[in-house]
Amino acid sequence: MPTFPDLRVTERSKVKRVPKRAAYDRATVDAILDAGLMCHVGYVIDGAPYVTATCYWRHGDRVYWHGSAASRMLRTVTGGVPVCFTVSHLDGLVMARSGFHHSVNYRGVTLFGEAVKIEDPAEKLATLKDFTDRLTPGRWEELRETTDQELKGTTICALTIDEGSAKVRSGGPIDDEPDYDLNVWAGIVPITTVVGEPVADDRLKPGTPEPDYLRRISIGAPPRG
């Protein structure tokens, strides 16, 4: 398995608020990225800031996202424009004995850089297969082949995992010492993403079996084996 360098720490990527919660090692960063499905991509068009939510996936030292070739966001971020890429997981509500010390437990990654457009058709197909098989291993081989027109109409962006940071909070509330004597409930309310029961399409061909991998989808935590 290849190893990748830790994140490059710069003035804009260094965590300054509660730096003890920061992490720059690839093991932490990759675990947070691999647990997610939705990201937010920030960029600037004509001097105005925009943020777009989209699905993403990681392969090696890059994160990818895709969409219609007509997308303004995709046309913008593949034109040499700096982007800010973020992923966040909300793990729990932290209930303290004062409103000031209430908090949340979370895991997050922020990356900076310039996205590039994947041009080679074979590489585009390979990255789309990675995306499909990431949550549902083996599904790509079950699907009909992607047409040339579909591939041409799809833009795939890649961002190298280079500059950025992770930040993680875990554990219970941190109250002022005198407040521990108060008769106020304090603790953690865990929050998890739950994948529901598969719902078959109304036009599913009779007798089509439900794939086993649908029962193993996991979002918000490392995928189950």
C-alpha positions as CSV (number, residue, x, y, z in Angstrom):
1,M,0.0,0.0,0.0
2,P,1.5,3.4,-1.0
3,T,2.3,5.9,1.7
4,F,1.7,9.6,1.2
5,P,3.3,12.6,2.9
6,D,1.5,14.5,5.7
7,L,-0.4,17.6,4.8
8,R,1.7,20.7,4.1
9,V,1.1,23.3,6.8
10,T,0.9,26.9,5.7
11,E,-0.3,30.1,7.2
12,R,-3.8,29.6,5.8
13,S,-4.0,25.9,6.6
14,K,-2.6,25.9,10.1
15,V,-5.2,25.5,12.8
16,K,-5.0,28.4,15.2
17,R,-8.1,28.0,17.3
18,V,-7.5,25.1,19.8
19,P,-4.5,23.8,17.9
20,K,-4.4,20.6,20.1
21,R,-7.4,19.3,18.1
22,A,-5.5,19.7,14.8
23,A,-4.0,16.8,12.8
24,Y,-2.0,16.9,9.7
25,D,-1.0,13.2,9.4
26,R,-2.4,11.3,6.4
27,A,-3.8,8.5,8.5
28,T,-6.2,10.8,10.3
29,V,-7.0,12.8,7.2
30,D,-7.7,9.8,5.0
31,A,-9.9,8.2,7.6
32,I,-12.1,11.3,7.8
33,L,-12.2,11.6,4.0
34,D,-13.0,7.9,3.5
35,A,-15.9,8.1,6.0
36,G,-17.7,10.7,4.1
37,L,-19.8,11.1,0.9
38,M,-20.7,14.8,0.8
39,C,-18.2,17.7,0.5
40,H,-18.4,21.4,0.1
41,V,-16.2,23.1,-2.5
42,G,-15.6,26.9,-2.2
43,Y,-14.4,29.1,-5.0
44,V,-14.7,32.7,-6.3
45,I,-16.5,33.8,-9.5
46,D,-16.2,37.5,-10.6
47,G,-15.1,38.4,-7.1
48,A,-18.1,36.7,-5.3
49,P,-17.7,33.6,-3.1
50,Y,-19.7,30.5,-3.8
51,V,-19.9,27.1,-2.1
52,T,-21.3,24.0,-3.7
53,A,-22.2,20.8,-2.0
54,T,-21.5,17.6,-4.0
55,C,-20.5,14.0,-3.6
56,Y,-16.8,13.1,-3.6
57,W,-14.4,10.2,-3.2
58,R,-10.8,9.6,-2.5
59,H,-8.3,7.5,-4.4
60,G,-4.7,7.6,-3.4
61,D,-3.4,11.1,-2.9
62,R,-6.4,12.8,-4.6
63,V,-10.0,13.6,-3.9
64,Y,-12.5,13.7,-6.8
65,W,-15.9,15.0,-7.6
66,H,-18.0,15.1,-10.7
67,G,-21.0,16.5,-12.4
68,S,-22.5,17.8,-15.7
69,A,-20.0,19.3,-18.1
70,A,-22.4,22.3,-18.3
71,S,-21.9,23.0,-14.5
72,R,-20.7,26.5,-13.9
73,M,-18.9,25.3,-10.7
74,L,-17.0,22.5,-12.6
75,R,-16.1,24.8,-15.5
76,T,-14.8,27.4,-13.0
77,V,-12.7,25.2,-10.7
78,T,-11.0,23.4,-13.5
79,G,-9.8,26.7,-15.0
80,G,-6.9,27.2,-12.6
81,V,-9.0,28.8,-9.8
82,P,-8.0,28.2,-6.2
83,V,-10.5,26.0,-4.3
84,C,-11.2,25.2,-0.7
85,F,-12.5,21.6,-0.2
86,T,-14.1,20.6,3.1
87,V,-15.6,17.5,4.6
88,S,-17.3,17.4,8.0
89,H,-18.9,14.7,10.3
90,L,-21.1,15.7,13.3
91,D,-20.5,13.0,15.9
92,G,-22.4,14.3,18.9
93,L,-23.9,17.1,20.9
94,V,-21.8,18.0,24.0
95,M,-24.2,19.2,26.8
96,A,-22.4,21.2,29.4
97,R,-23.6,22.8,32.6
98,S,-23.6,26.3,31.1
99,G,-24.7,27.5,27.7
100,F,-21.2,28.9,27.0
101,H,-19.5,25.5,27.3
102,H,-22.0,23.5,25.1
103,S,-20.2,22.2,22.0
104,V,-20.2,19.4,19.4
105,N,-18.0,16.4,18.7
106,Y,-16.9,16.4,15.1
107,R,-14.3,15.4,12.5
108,G,-13.4,17.6,9.6
109,V,-10.8,18.1,6.9
110,T,-10.1,21.3,4.9
111,L,-7.9,21.2,1.8
112,F,-6.6,24.0,-0.4
113,G,-5.3,23.9,-4.0
114,E,-6.2,24.0,-7.6
115,A,-8.5,21.4,-9.1
116,V,-7.6,19.8,-12.4
117,K,-9.9,18.2,-15.0
118,I,-9.6,14.6,-15.9
119,E,-9.4,14.5,-19.7
120,D,-8.4,10.9,-20.6
121,P,-11.6,8.8,-21.2
122,A,-10.0,5.7,-19.8
123,E,-9.0,7.5,-16.6
124,K,-12.5,9.1,-16.3
125,L,-14.0,5.6,-16.5
126,A,-11.6,4.3,-13.9
127,T,-12.3,7.1,-11.5
128,L,-16.1,6.6,-11.9
129,K,-15.7,3.0,-11.2
130,D,-13.8,3.9,-8.0
131,F,-16.7,6.1,-7.0
132,T,-19.4,3.5,-7.7
133,D,-17.5,0.7,-6.0
134,R,-16.4,2.7,-3.0
135,L,-19.8,2.2,-1.2
136,T,-21.1,-0.7,-3.3
137,P,-18.2,-2.9,-4.2
138,G,-18.8,-4.9,-7.3
139,R,-21.7,-2.8,-8.6
140,W,-19.8,-1.3,-11.5
141,E,-19.5,-4.7,-13.1
142,E,-23.3,-5.2,-12.9
143,L,-24.2,-2.0,-14.7
144,R,-24.5,-1.5,-18.4
145,E,-21.5,0.1,-20.1
146,T,-21.2,3.9,-20.0
147,T,-21.8,5.5,-23.4
148,D,-19.4,7.8,-25.0
149,Q,-22.0,10.6,-24.9
150,E,-22.5,10.1,-21.1
151,L,-18.7,10.2,-20.6
152,K,-18.4,13.4,-22.7
153,G,-21.2,15.0,-20.7
154,T,-19.5,14.3,-17.4
155,T,-16.7,16.4,-15.9
156,I,-14.5,14.9,-13.2
157,C,-12.3,17.2,-11.0
158,A,-9.3,16.1,-9.0
159,L,-7.6,17.8,-6.2
160,T,-4.3,16.7,-4.8
161,I,-4.3,16.1,-1.0
162,D,-1.4,18.4,-0.2
163,E,-2.1,21.6,1.8
164,G,-4.7,21.5,4.5
165,S,-5.6,20.3,8.0
166,A,-7.9,18.0,10.0
167,K,-9.6,19.0,13.2
168,V,-11.3,16.6,15.6
169,R,-13.2,17.1,18.9
170,S,-14.2,14.1,21.0
171,G,-15.1,13.5,24.6
172,G,-17.4,15.1,27.1
173,P,-18.0,18.7,28.2
174,I,-15.3,20.8,29.8
175,D,-17.0,22.9,32.4
176,D,-15.8,25.5,34.8
177,E,-14.7,23.8,38.0
178,P,-17.5,25.3,40.3
179,D,-20.2,24.2,37.8
180,Y,-19.5,20.5,38.4
181,D,-21.5,20.9,41.7
182,L,-24.6,22.0,39.8
183,N,-27.6,19.7,39.5
184,V,-27.7,20.0,35.7
185,W,-27.5,17.0,33.4
186,A,-24.3,17.0,31.3
187,G,-22.8,14.6,28.9
188,I,-22.9,13.6,25.2
189,V,-25.8,12.9,22.8
190,P,-24.2,10.8,20.0
191,I,-25.1,11.5,16.4
192,T,-24.7,8.9,13.7
193,T,-25.7,8.6,10.0
194,V,-28.0,5.6,9.6
195,V,-28.4,3.8,6.3
196,G,-32.0,2.6,5.9
197,E,-33.6,-0.4,4.3
198,P,-33.3,-0.6,0.5
199,V,-36.5,0.3,-1.3
200,A,-36.9,-1.4,-4.7
201,D,-37.8,0.7,-7.7
202,D,-41.4,0.3,-8.9
203,R,-40.3,-0.8,-12.3
204,L,-37.7,-3.3,-11.0
205,K,-37.8,-6.5,-13.2
206,P,-39.5,-9.3,-11.2
207,G,-37.1,-11.7,-9.7
208,T,-34.2,-9.3,-9.6
209,P,-32.2,-10.1,-6.4
210,E,-31.2,-7.5,-3.9
211,P,-27.4,-7.2,-3.9
212,D,-25.7,-8.1,-0.6
213,Y,-23.6,-4.9,-0.7
214,L,-26.6,-2.7,-0.1
215,R,-26.7,-4.0,3.5
216,R,-23.1,-3.1,4.1
217,I,-23.2,0.6,3.1
218,S,-21.7,2.8,5.8
219,I,-21.4,6.6,5.9
220,G,-19.9,8.6,8.6
221,A,-17.6,5.8,9.8
222,P,-14.9,3.7,8.1
223,P,-16.7,1.2,5.7
224,R,-17.5,-2.2,7.1
225,G,-15.8,-5.2,5.5
